[in-house]
Amino acid sequence: MPHLKGITRTDKDKTMAATAQQNTNTLTYQDVIAQVNAGEMTLLDVRDHNEVTKSGKAKDAIHIPLTQLAYKADPNHPEFHNNLYTNKPVAVYCAAGGRAGMAVNTLNQLGYEMTVNIGGLSHWVQAGGPVEK
């Protein structure tokens, strides 16, 4: 689980995501927010559609539910999402971090060079990240 400064994570959050995540880099939330704002990093929301409808999503995040990620993030698949790049850093979040960890593993297996699980949308909001409905 990457350590993200300024956010307190529960043991449950750490355990859920740590079991699903490997080979990720450590960043602060402020680093992620700045890189997303500068267009240097892709922000990916892997929650279900109903979760996004209910709470909104981080501003400028690409929404791909975890159940669709394996093919939408695969550059060789016909349904590949054209705003994902294997050579551009990707920060992933869900509701609490567990699905984001699984998504990071999927992206790593597909050859994405830098991925990071930033936990849940609430962590993004607590760090000052903007949200859009």
VOGU-3710 file (C-alpha; in Angstrom, 3 decimals, decimal comma):
1> mphlkgitrt> 0,000/0,000/0,000  1,594/3,297/-0,924  1,952/5,679/1,956  0,126/8,874/1,127  0,995/11,688/3,504  -1,771/13,661/5,173  -4,372/10,888/5,115  -4,980/8,443/7,939  -5,806/4,986/6,645  -7,534/2,322/8,714
11> dkdktmaata> -5,987/-1,121/9,122  -8,902/-2,521/7,097  -8,098/-0,136/4,179  -4,431/-1,115/4,331  -5,144/-4,830/4,438  -7,705/-4,805/1,605  -5,491/-2,927/-0,807  -2,155/-4,404/0,261  -3,272/-7,905/-0,613  -4,186/-6,832/-4,150
21> qqntntltyq> -1,313/-4,487/-4,903  2,346/-4,906/-5,854  4,934/-2,989/-7,877  3,517/0,462/-7,218  5,200/3,759/-6,476  4,771/5,997/-3,433  3,430/9,529/-3,868  1,663/12,094/-1,710  -1,904/13,085/-2,522  -0,587/16,567/-3,295
31> dviaqvnage> 1,808/15,021/-5,853  -1,053/13,144/-7,469  -3,374/16,180/-7,528  -0,633/18,349/-9,057  0,294/15,758/-11,697  -3,357/15,177/-12,655  -3,946/18,941/-12,899  -0,849/19,293/-15,107  -1,987/16,442/-17,374  1,055/14,377/-16,403
41> mtlldvrdhn> -0,942/11,596/-14,733  -4,219/9,853/-15,557  -6,751/9,538/-12,749  -8,872/6,381/-12,939  -12,095/5,662/-11,024  -12,883/1,927/-10,935  -16,131/2,099/-8,939  -19,459/0,881/-10,298  -21,723/3,218/-12,261  -24,232/3,566/-9,406
51> evtksgkakd> -21,469/4,690/-7,014  -20,334/7,422/-9,414  -23,935/8,553/-9,981  -24,495/8,799/-6,232  -21,306/10,592/-5,168  -19,742/12,037/-8,307  -16,118/11,432/-9,248  -12,796/13,147/-8,945  -12,506/15,980/-11,456  -11,010/14,809/-14,767
61> aihipltqla> -11,051/11,138/-13,723  -11,700/8,479/-16,328  -14,425/6,137/-15,116  -14,002/2,467/-15,990  -15,641/-0,017/-13,610  -13,236/-2,683/-12,367  -15,324/-5,364/-14,098  -14,524/-3,759/-17,480  -10,935/-2,719/-16,848  -9,166/-5,806/-18,218
71> ykadpnhpef> -10,370/-5,088/-21,738  -10,871/-1,307/-21,652  -7,253/-0,852/-20,494  -5,826/-3,373/-22,958  -4,312/-1,516/-25,937  -4,886/-4,625/-28,095  -8,617/-4,872/-27,372  -11,174/-3,262/-29,717  -12,906/-1,563/-26,751  -9,667/0,013/-25,466
81> hnnlytnkpv> -10,227/3,422/-23,831  -8,239/5,847/-25,969  -7,399/8,161/-23,041  -5,240/5,556/-21,312  -1,545/5,292/-22,116  0,758/2,541/-20,894  3,664/5,015/-20,641  1,752/7,645/-18,620  1,382/7,302/-14,829  -2,058/6,179/-13,641
91> avycaaggra> -3,501/6,872/-10,173  -6,426/4,590/-9,327  -9,149/4,953/-6,728  -12,411/3,263/-5,760  -14,505/3,580/-2,591  -11,900/2,447/-0,043  -8,849/1,138/-1,907  -9,480/-2,590/-2,343  -10,717/-2,519/-5,919  -8,108/0,122/-6,772
101> gmavntlnql> -5,439/-2,351/-5,659  -6,878/-5,031/-7,923  -7,015/-2,505/-10,768  -3,344/-1,621/-10,226  -2,469/-5,305/-10,582  -4,478/-5,518/-13,807  -2,779/-2,416/-15,230  0,652/-3,740/-14,272  -0,094/-7,042/-16,031  -1,119/-5,084/-19,151
111> gyemtvnigg> 2,244/-3,294/-19,174  1,419/0,073/-17,614  4,725/1,515/-16,466  3,649/3,427/-13,345  0,525/2,833/-11,311  -0,502/3,869/-7,821  -3,485/2,983/-5,636  -4,618/6,215/-3,991  -7,363/4,549/-1,961  -10,916/5,841/-1,981
121> lshwvqaggp> -12,725/8,908/-3,236  -13,039/10,131/0,364  -9,222/10,133/0,661  -9,025/12,246/-2,528  -11,588/14,699/-1,103  -9,839/14,887/2,303  -6,603/15,787/0,505  -8,327/18,657/-1,300  -8,885/16,944/-4,653  -11,806/18,421/-6,604
131> vek> -14,968/16,401/-7,347  -17,476/16,736/-10,181  -21,045/15,424/-10,244
//
